[in-house]
Each structure stands twice: as C-alpha cells, then as structure tokens.
C-alpha cells in the first residue's frame, strides 16, 4: 500500500522544482499580456452542477466528466471546460449589462478520457472571454491576443488556423441534411476522413453535386485567396457570409500586423457544439495537438438566461511548456532565489543580510550548515533547487557568492551589500 500511495493516478502528474518555477513564469507572462488588453481576472469554482456541462449546452460528453454527489444528492462535476463556467458566471452577475465585458482566467480542467494517447486528464488552462460583442473586430482581437500572448511567453514559430462553423452548417442546410447526419458528418470532416464522409452522404441519398462540393471545399486550406476561391463552389447565403467574415477578420489582423501567422482551414470544426461562428486553433512544433483553441459561441449564454454574443480562447499551459522545452527556447527565469548558508552562531548578522536582500526584492532561503556536509555538497544541492546563487557567510567582511547563472565566484562584504553593490 505504501508504494502505491507514492504514485499518482493515470493521467495526472506532480510538477515540482525548476519545471514548476518555469510554469509559474510562463503563466505570469501570459497574464501580463492579457492584462494589457484590459481584461479582468475572474475565478470560477472547480466544482459545478452537472447541468452546466450538459448535452444541451453542447460541451464535453457525459462519459468524459468526473461526477460526484453533494449531501443533497445533486450531481456535481469537476469542470472539463472553462467557457460554460464563465458563461454561467456572466449571466449570474452581469444579466443586465449590455456593454462588452472582458474576462481572463487561470485554472485546471479535468477530462475523464479513456484513451489518453499521451494527454493528461488534468491540465492547466489560461484563457480569455469577450462577452457582448458580435463584431469581426472582436474575433480579430481574440486571435491577436492569443498570438501576442504566445509571443510574450517566448514562442515564435507557430501557425494560427482559422475556420468558420457557419460555412459548414450552410453547406449542410444546402444539402438538406438532418441535425443527426450533420453531427456524424462533422466527425468525419474533423478527422479528415473523406471516405467516411462520402459513404455517409451517399447513405443519406445526397445529390452527387453536393457530395463533391462538400468534400472539396471542406478540404480547402491556405491563405486568404484560398478562402475567396471557395465562393465559387457554394450558393447558400450562410456559407457565403461566413467566407466574407473570415476575409474581414483577416483584414483586421493585417492591421495588427499579425497576418503572417494566419492560415485558413474551411474544414476546421470542433467537438464543442456551442461554437457558432469563427473558430481557431494554434499549432507549433513538438506538440501533437493544438496549444490554443478558441471560437465564437453566440448562443451559449442563452442556456443560462442571458442573450449575448461571445468569443474566447484558451491556452493549454502544459502543452505550451512542452513546446518551449522541446524547441529549446524556454525563457530564462528572472530573479532566481539565493540559498544562504550560515552557522547558528552567525544567525543574527546573516538574518540582517537576508532581510536587506529581501528588501531589494531577492528571494532568500536560509540553511544552517551541517559540519558533515562540504560546501560542494551545498553547491550541488543549490543547483538541484534551481537556485541562482549560493551565499556562504564566513564573516562580516567575507561573504562568498557562487553565481550559477554566470558561473562565477565572488567575494563580498556586508558593506558591499549595504552600498547596493550589484549581485549579478
């Protein structure tokens, strides 16, 4: 039993040491960028009522939810997705608000997936939601913010794929498909399974012309010209309006000077059925899935009693960390901690020095020397702790600082510290 309790359940993991310090650093970088756009932080509970993520809402399927019961017998779930929680919160506290509202959040989500395929069941997400604005400018702002957030985190090589749910829905309406067939077709299109899609459409006796059109245009991927080209294959107003929307978003992103990151994918769809318009995903090297997912959900808040358009995105922080690590571009941690070594007899002057360093904004940990441990052992321990420096207090006039960042060893005095001598 003791050995079993040392391990975590399948699909979850411990994060500690330097990896956790790096994760906190990346989260702070993301947060700093999002705040520059005027978003306010919001926190929703990990536990929600089951109905917040029900089939009617159009979120994660029931079998992938972690369910439990409270003492009143209500079914609760660990949130698998932030967006419905934010929508519920906005409807509760801002029911009468008719001006745009901007929220950002950070927290963990939980999905009880049976086939992990390298994915975690518990992941950290950082995201933003813009509620009350149905314009193309809102679409572009969210895409621009997701791009700039990744850049601020240190990622430089990635691509944004943008699609439009209404384009696909317009094709299905034009072909006369039922909602059930549309949902089945969506799965085939999402997985680029054109053989399955073609077989399904033939089973539903769809006209060959429509089959050819659906399979052709949902495979269109590329630049703005590719999107414009799709116009000649469709006739319905819904799909044509979706194409115009994408081109408008592209023009606005060009004003942001971010168009070089953008490509279009008219076959892009989502497992979340609450998406209604523009959707987007961001891909990079070293990760098998999108590290950013987002889109418009203009009918979701209605489920909670508030009629309001909305759009949002979320960044999978764990996957972003993985990408940065595998690409060898993890940002350097600023203000790494000091480990201060001293004997108990020297505690008072060492505490005084420590307080001065902490006043300067330094992070300082005091460790009392064990005579059985050599200075080399403490230096190696400090490195394992991802410390930036190890300080060995000898006397008021003799303080050794081992700088692991520069690889140098320097000797200081207490007066050097008081006079503000730079501690690299």
C-alpha positions in Angstrom: 0.0 0.0 0.0 2.9 2.4 0.9 4.4 2.0 -2.6 1.1 2.5 -4.3 0.5 5.8 -2.5 3.7 7.2 -3.8 2.3 7.3 -7.3 -0.4 9.4 -8.9 -3.5 8.0 -10.8 -3.2 7.6 -14.5 -3.4 10.8 -16.5 -2.3 13.2 -13.7 1.2 14.1 -12.5 3.3 16.0 -10.0 5.0 19.2 -11.1 7.9 20.4 -8.9 11.3 22.1 -8.8 12.5 24.0 -11.8 9.7 22.8 -14.0 7.1 24.3 -11.7 9.1 27.6 -11.4 9.1 27.7 -15.3 5.4 27.0 -15.3 4.7 29.9 -13.0 6.9 32.1 -15.1 5.0 31.3 -18.3 1.7 31.8 -16.6 2.8 35.2 -15.4 4.0 36.2 -18.9 0.6 35.2 -20.4 -1.2 37.1 -17.7 0.8 40.2 -18.2 0.0 40.3 -21.9 -3.7 39.7 -21.4 -4.0 42.5 -18.8 -2.6 45.0 -21.4 -5.8 44.4 -23.4 -7.9 45.5 -20.4 -9.2 42.0 -19.4 -10.1 41.5 -15.7 -9.2 38.3 -13.9 -12.1 36.0 -12.8 -12.1 32.7 -10.8 -14.9 30.2 -11.1 -15.2 27.0 -8.9 -13.6 23.7 -9.8 -17.0 22.1 -8.9 -20.1 22.9 -10.9 -23.5 21.5 -11.2 -23.8 18.8 -13.9 -26.2 20.8 -16.0 -23.6 23.5 -16.6 -21.9 20.9 -18.9 -25.0 19.0 -20.1 -25.6 17.8 -23.7 -27.9 20.8 -24.2 -25.1 23.2 -23.5 -23.0 21.4 -26.1 -19.8 20.8 -24.2 -17.8 17.6 -23.2 -19.8 14.3 -23.4 -21.2 13.0 -20.1 -19.0 9.9 -20.2 -15.9 12.1 -20.0 -17.0 14.0 -16.9 -15.8 13.3 -13.4 -19.1 13.1 -11.5 -19.8 13.2 -7.7 -22.7 14.0 -5.4 -23.2 16.5 -2.7 -25.1 15.7 0.5 -28.4 17.0 -1.0 -28.0 14.4 -3.8 -27.1 17.0 -6.6 -24.9 15.7 -9.3 -21.6 17.8 -9.5 -18.7 17.6 -11.9 -15.1 18.7 -12.0 -15.1 21.3 -14.7 -13.9 19.9 -18.0 -14.0 23.3 -19.8 -13.9 26.9 -18.6 -16.2 28.5 -21.2 -19.6 27.3 -19.8 -18.5 28.3 -16.3 -17.6 31.8 -17.5 -20.9 32.0 -19.4 -22.8 30.9 -16.2 -20.9 33.5 -14.1 -21.5 36.3 -16.6 -25.2 35.5 -16.8 -25.5 35.5 -13.0 -23.6 38.7 -12.1 -24.0 40.7 -15.3 -27.5 39.8 -16.5 -28.5 43.5 -17.2 -25.1 44.5 -18.7 -25.2 45.4 -22.4 -21.7 46.7 -22.8 -18.7 44.4 -23.8 -17.1 42.5 -20.9 -13.6 41.1 -20.9 -12.6 38.3 -18.6 -9.4 36.2 -18.2 -8.9 33.1 -16.1 -6.3 30.5 -15.0 -7.0 27.1 -13.6 -7.2 23.3 -14.1 -9.7 21.3 -16.1 -10.5 17.6 -15.7 -11.5 15.2 -18.5 -12.0 11.5 -17.9 -10.8 10.4 -21.3 -10.4 6.6 -21.7 -7.8 6.8 -24.5 -5.1 9.2 -23.2 -2.7 9.0 -26.2 -0.1 10.9 -24.2 -2.7 13.5 -23.0 -3.3 14.4 -19.3 -6.6 14.2 -17.6 -5.8 17.3 -15.6 -4.4 20.2 -17.5 -3.8 23.9 -16.7 -5.6 26.4 -19.0 -5.2 30.1 -19.4 -7.8 31.9 -21.4 -9.9 35.0 -22.1 -13.5 35.6 -23.0 -15.0 38.7 -24.7 -18.8 38.8 -24.0 -21.2 41.2 -25.6 -19.5 42.0 -28.9 -20.6 40.2 -32.1 -18.2 42.1 -34.4 -15.4 40.9 -36.6 -13.2 43.2 -34.6 -13.9 41.1 -31.5 -13.0 37.9 -33.5 -9.7 39.5 -34.6 -8.9 40.8 -31.1 -9.1 37.4 -29.6 -6.9 35.9 -32.3 -4.4 38.8 -32.0 -4.4 38.4 -28.2 -3.7 34.7 -28.4 -0.8 35.3 -30.8 0.7 38.1 -28.7 0.3 36.0 -25.5 2.4 33.2 -27.1 5.0 35.7 -28.3 5.2 37.1 -24.8 5.7 33.6 -23.4 8.7 33.1 -25.8 7.2 31.1 -28.6 7.9 32.4 -32.0 7.3 29.6 -34.5 3.6 28.7 -34.8 0.6 28.9 -37.1 -3.0 30.0 -36.5 -5.6 28.0 -38.4 -9.0 29.8 -38.7 -12.3 28.3 -39.7 -16.0 29.2 -39.7 -18.7 26.9 -38.3 -21.4 28.7 -40.3 -19.6 27.8 -43.5 -20.1 24.1 -42.8 -23.6 24.5 -41.4 -24.6 26.4 -44.5 -23.4 23.5 -46.7 -25.4 21.0 -44.6 -28.5 23.1 -44.9 -28.0 23.4 -48.7 -27.7 19.7 -48.9 -30.8 19.1 -46.8 -29.0 17.1 -44.0 -30.7 16.4 -40.7 -29.0 17.5 -37.5 -28.1 13.9 -36.6 -26.4 13.5 -40.0 -24.7 16.8 -39.7 -23.1 15.8 -36.4 -21.9 12.5 -37.8 -20.5 14.3 -40.9 -18.8 16.8 -38.6 -16.8 14.0 -37.0 -15.6 12.6 -40.4 -14.7 16.1 -41.7 -12.8 17.0 -38.4 -10.8 13.8 -38.8 -10.2 14.4 -42.5 -11.9 11.1 -43.2 -13.3 11.9 -46.6 -14.0 8.2 -47.4 -16.3 8.0 -44.3 -17.9 11.4 -45.2 -18.6 10.3 -48.7 -20.1 7.0 -47.6 -22.3 8.7 -45.1 -23.6 11.3 -47.7 -24.3 8.5 -50.2 -26.3 6.6 -47.5 -28.4 9.7 -47.0 -29.0 9.9 -50.8 -27.4 13.3 -51.0 -27.1 14.6 -54.6 -23.7 13.8 -56.1 -23.1 17.5 -56.9 -23.4 18.4 -53.2 -21.2 15.5 -52.1 -18.4 16.7 -54.5 -18.9 20.3 -53.2 -18.8 19.4 -49.5 -15.7 17.2 -49.9 -13.9 19.7 -52.0 -14.5 23.0 -50.1 -14.0 21.5 -46.6 -10.5 20.4 -47.7 -9.5 24.0 -48.7 -6.6 25.2 -46.6 -4.3 28.1 -47.1 -4.2 31.9 -47.4 -7.0 34.5 -48.0 -7.0 33.8 -51.7 -7.9 30.1 -50.9 -10.9 31.3 -48.9 -12.1 33.6 -51.6 -11.9 30.8 -54.1 -14.4 28.8 -52.0 -17.1 31.3 -53.0 -17.5 29.9 -56.5 -18.4 26.4 -55.1 -21.2 27.4 -52.7 -24.6 29.1 -53.3 -26.2 29.5 -49.9 -26.1 32.8 -48.1 -24.9 31.4 -44.8 -21.7 29.9 -46.2 -21.0 33.0 -48.3 -21.5 35.3 -45.3 -19.0 33.0 -43.3 -16.4 33.5 -46.1 -16.9 37.3 -46.0 -16.5 37.2 -42.2 -13.2 35.4 -42.5 -11.9 37.8 -45.0 -12.9 40.7 -42.8 -11.1 39.2 -39.8 -8.0 38.8 -42.0 -8.0 42.4 -42.9 -8.2 43.4 -39.3 -5.4 41.1 -38.3 -3.4 42.7 -41.1 -3.9 46.0 -39.2 -2.5 44.3 -36.1 0.5 43.3 -38.4 0.0 39.6 -37.4 -1.3 38.2 -40.7 2.0 36.2 -41.3 0.8 33.8 -38.5 -2.6 33.1 -40.1 -3.9 30.4 -42.4 -7.4 29.3 -43.1 -9.0 25.8 -42.9 -12.6 25.6 -44.1 -12.8 22.0 -42.8 -11.9 23.0 -39.2 -14.7 22.1 -36.8 -14.9 21.4 -33.0 -16.2 18.8 -30.7 -17.8 21.6 -28.7 -21.3 22.1 -30.2 -21.7 25.5 -28.7 -19.4 27.1 -31.2 -21.4 29.2 -33.8 -19.0 31.3 -36.0 -15.3 31.9 -36.3 -13.1 29.2 -34.6 -9.4 29.0 -34.5 -6.5 26.8 -33.3 -2.8 27.4 -33.0 -0.2 24.7 -33.7 3.5 24.5 -33.1 6.4 22.1 -33.3 6.9 19.4 -30.5 3.2 19.0 -29.6 0.8 16.7 -31.3 -2.4 18.8 -30.7 -3.3 22.5 -30.8 -1.9 24.5 -27.9 -4.6 27.2 -28.3 -8.3 26.6 -29.1 -10.9 29.3 -29.4 -14.1 30.4 -31.1 -17.4 32.3 -31.1 -20.3 31.0 -29.1 -23.2 33.4 -29.6 -25.9 31.1 -28.2 -24.2 29.6 -25.1 -25.2 32.3 -22.6 -28.9 31.8 -23.6 -28.6 28.5 -21.8 -28.1 30.5 -18.6 -30.8 33.1 -19.3 -28.7 35.9 -20.9 -28.9 36.7 -24.6 -25.4 37.9 -25.5 -22.8 37.1 -28.2 -19.4 36.0 -27.1 -16.0 34.7 -28.2 -13.0 33.3 -26.3 -9.9 31.2 -26.4 -7.8 29.0 -24.0 -4.1 28.2 -24.0 -3.1 24.7 -22.7 -0.3 25.8 -20.5 1.2 22.3 -20.1 1.5 21.9 -23.9 3.0 25.4 -24.3 5.6 24.4 -21.7 6.3 21.2 -23.6 6.7 23.1 -26.9 9.1 25.7 -25.4 11.2 22.9 -23.8 11.4 20.8 -27.0 12.2 23.8 -29.1 14.9 24.8 -26.6 13.5 28.3 -26.1 12.3 28.3 -22.5 12.6 31.8 -21.2 15.2 32.4 -18.5 13.8 32.8 -15.0 14.4 36.3 -13.7 15.2 36.8 -10.0 16.2 33.2 -9.1 16.5 32.6 -5.4 19.5 32.7 -3.2 20.4 29.9 -0.8 22.1 31.4 2.3 24.4 29.2 4.3 25.4 30.0 7.8 26.2 28.6 11.3 23.8 29.1 14.1 26.3 31.4 15.9 26.2 33.7 12.9 22.4 33.8 12.6 21.9 37.4 13.7 24.2 39.0 11.1 23.0 36.5 8.4 19.4 37.4 9.2 20.2 41.1 8.8 21.9 40.4 5.5 18.9 38.3 4.4 16.4 41.0 5.3 18.4 43.5 3.3 18.4 41.2 0.3 14.7 40.6 0.6 14.1 44.3 0.8 15.9 44.5 -2.6 13.4 42.1 -4.0 15.6 39.0 -3.8 14.3 35.6 -2.8 16.4 34.2 0.0 16.3 30.8 1.8 18.4 30.3 4.9 20.1 26.8 5.5 22.1 26.1 8.6 25.4 24.4 7.9 26.0 20.8 8.9 29.6 20.2 9.7 29.3 16.8 8.0 28.4 18.4 4.7 31.0 20.1 2.4 30.5 23.4 0.6 30.5 21.4 -2.6 27.5 19.4 -1.4 25.6 22.6 -0.7 26.5 24.0 -4.0 25.2 20.9 -5.8 22.1 21.0 -3.7 21.5 24.6 -4.6 21.8 23.8 -8.3 19.3 21.0 -7.9 16.9 23.5 -6.3 17.3 25.7 -9.4 18.7 28.5 -7.2 20.6 31.3 -9.0 23.1 31.7 -6.2 24.5 30.1 -3.1 25.8 32.5 -0.5 28.3 31.3 2.1 28.6 33.6 5.1 32.1 33.4 6.7 32.2 36.8 8.5 31.1 40.4 8.2 34.0 41.0 5.7 33.9 37.7 3.9 30.8 36.5 2.1 31.3 34.1 -0.8 28.7 34.2 -3.6 28.5 31.3 -6.0 26.8 32.6 -9.1 25.3 29.7 -11.1 24.0 32.0 -13.8 27.3 33.5 -14.8 29.4 30.6 -13.5 31.5 33.0 -11.3 32.5 33.1 -7.7 32.8 36.5 -6.0 33.7 37.7 -2.5 31.6 40.4 -0.9 31.5 42.2 2.4 28.4 43.4 4.4 29.3 46.9 3.4 29.1 45.9 -0.3 25.6 44.8 0.3 24.6 47.9 2.2 26.0 50.1 -0.6 23.9 48.3 -3.1 26.7 46.5 -4.9 25.2 44.6 -7.8 24.6 40.9 -7.0 24.6 39.9 -10.7 
